Amino acid sequence: MNAFLKLNGISAGYACVCFVFGHGLLYGMNVVKPLGLSYSISVKMVVGGTFLLEVSQ
């Protein structure tokens, strides 16, 4: 039972990481759009920022 709870906790942690990464990708463009940058630069900024948020957790 204890091993099952550990496995369940680990999978919940991975789910949270995937959720934060996906949320950053979906709504990050709303933050970058008003800056008036090109699409490719803004996508790089969003992916890079999301990656940095994931690494820092």
Residue frames as qw, qx, qy, qz and C-alpha x, y, z in Angstrom:
[[0.000, 0.885, 0.466, 0.000, 0.00, 0.00, 0.00],
 [0.315, -0.782, 0.097, 0.530, 2.85, 2.37, 0.83],
 [0.388, -0.122, 0.597, 0.691, 4.47, 1.77, -2.58],
 [0.192, 0.638, 0.669, 0.329, 1.14, 2.52, -4.26],
 [0.136, -0.931, -0.252, 0.226, 0.87, 5.86, -2.44],
 [0.378, -0.559, 0.351, 0.649, 4.42, 6.80, -3.45],
 [0.336, 0.179, 0.705, 0.598, 3.70, 5.93, -7.08],
 [0.064, 0.808, 0.573, 0.123, 0.48, 7.90, -6.97],
 [0.252, -0.863, -0.041, 0.436, 2.31, 10.94, -5.54],
 [0.385, -0.313, 0.522, 0.694, 4.99, 10.76, -8.22],
 [0.247, 0.433, 0.712, 0.494, 2.42, 10.56, -11.00],
 [0.055, -0.906, -0.407, 0.102, 0.54, 13.53, -9.53],
 [0.336, -0.691, 0.201, 0.607, 3.79, 15.50, -9.55],
 [0.329, -0.005, 0.661, 0.674, 4.38, 14.71, -13.21],
 [0.126, 0.700, 0.665, 0.228, 0.79, 15.71, -13.99],
 [0.170, -0.899, -0.177, 0.364, 1.34, 19.09, -12.31],
 [0.351, -0.442, 0.439, 0.699, 4.53, 19.66, -14.33],
 [0.252, 0.293, 0.740, 0.550, 2.70, 18.85, -17.58],
 [0.000, -0.837, -0.547, 0.019, -0.19, 21.12, -16.60],
 [0.231, -0.814, 0.029, 0.532, 2.06, 24.09, -15.82],
 [0.332, -0.225, 0.590, 0.701, 4.02, 23.61, -19.05],
 [0.178, 0.487, 0.752, 0.408, 0.86, 23.38, -21.16],
 [0.091, -0.885, -0.410, 0.199, -0.73, 26.35, -19.42],
 [0.291, -0.655, 0.218, 0.662, 2.38, 28.42, -20.04],
 [0.274, 0.017, 0.690, 0.670, 2.35, 27.52, -23.71],
 [0.087, 0.651, 0.717, 0.232, -1.35, 28.28, -24.14],
 [0.138, -0.936, -0.321, 0.039, -1.57, 31.58, -22.29],
 [0.552, -0.428, 0.131, 0.704, 1.98, 32.84, -22.62],
 [0.328, 0.356, 0.465, 0.741, 1.21, 34.39, -26.00],
 [0.157, -0.871, -0.426, -0.189, -1.33, 36.70, -24.34],
 [0.492, -0.756, 0.000, 0.431, 1.50, 38.20, -22.34],
 [0.506, -0.221, 0.422, 0.719, 3.90, 38.57, -25.27],
 [0.349, 0.632, 0.582, 0.373, 1.45, 39.86, -27.93],
 [0.039, -0.975, -0.205, 0.077, 1.23, 43.46, -26.64],
 [0.502, -0.584, 0.299, 0.564, 5.01, 43.82, -26.96],
 [0.529, 0.781, -0.076, -0.324, 4.69, 43.88, -30.76],
 [0.280, -0.507, 0.762, 0.289, 7.41, 41.32, -31.42],
 [0.532, 0.264, -0.639, -0.488, 7.42, 38.94, -34.37],
 [0.908, -0.185, -0.079, -0.368, 5.69, 35.59, -33.97],
 [0.843, 0.181, -0.444, 0.243, 8.87, 33.50, -34.02],
 [0.207, 0.404, -0.524, 0.721, 10.58, 35.60, -31.34],
 [0.551, -0.361, 0.243, -0.712, 7.51, 35.57, -29.13],
 [0.951, -0.073, -0.240, -0.181, 7.16, 31.78, -29.42],
 [0.654, 0.275, -0.522, 0.474, 10.81, 31.39, -28.43],
 [0.106, -0.424, 0.427, -0.792, 10.24, 33.66, -25.43],
 [0.774, -0.276, 0.051, -0.567, 7.17, 31.73, -24.31],
 [0.941, 0.035, -0.334, 0.041, 8.80, 28.31, -24.65],
 [0.479, 0.358, -0.508, 0.620, 11.99, 29.52, -22.97],
 [0.298, -0.424, 0.346, -0.782, 10.10, 31.14, -20.09],
 [0.887, -0.209, -0.070, -0.406, 7.94, 28.09, -19.59],
 [0.844, 0.162, -0.443, 0.257, 11.01, 25.87, -19.59],
 [0.217, 0.407, -0.503, 0.731, 12.72, 28.09, -17.01],
 [0.592, -0.384, 0.199, -0.680, 9.63, 27.94, -14.80],
 [0.959, -0.072, -0.223, -0.158, 9.69, 24.15, -14.99],
 [0.677, 0.287, -0.492, 0.466, 13.38, 23.89, -14.21],
 [0.031, -0.465, 0.426, -0.776, 13.08, 26.18, -11.19],
 [0.765, -0.377, -0.003, -0.523, 10.40, 24.02, -9.54]]
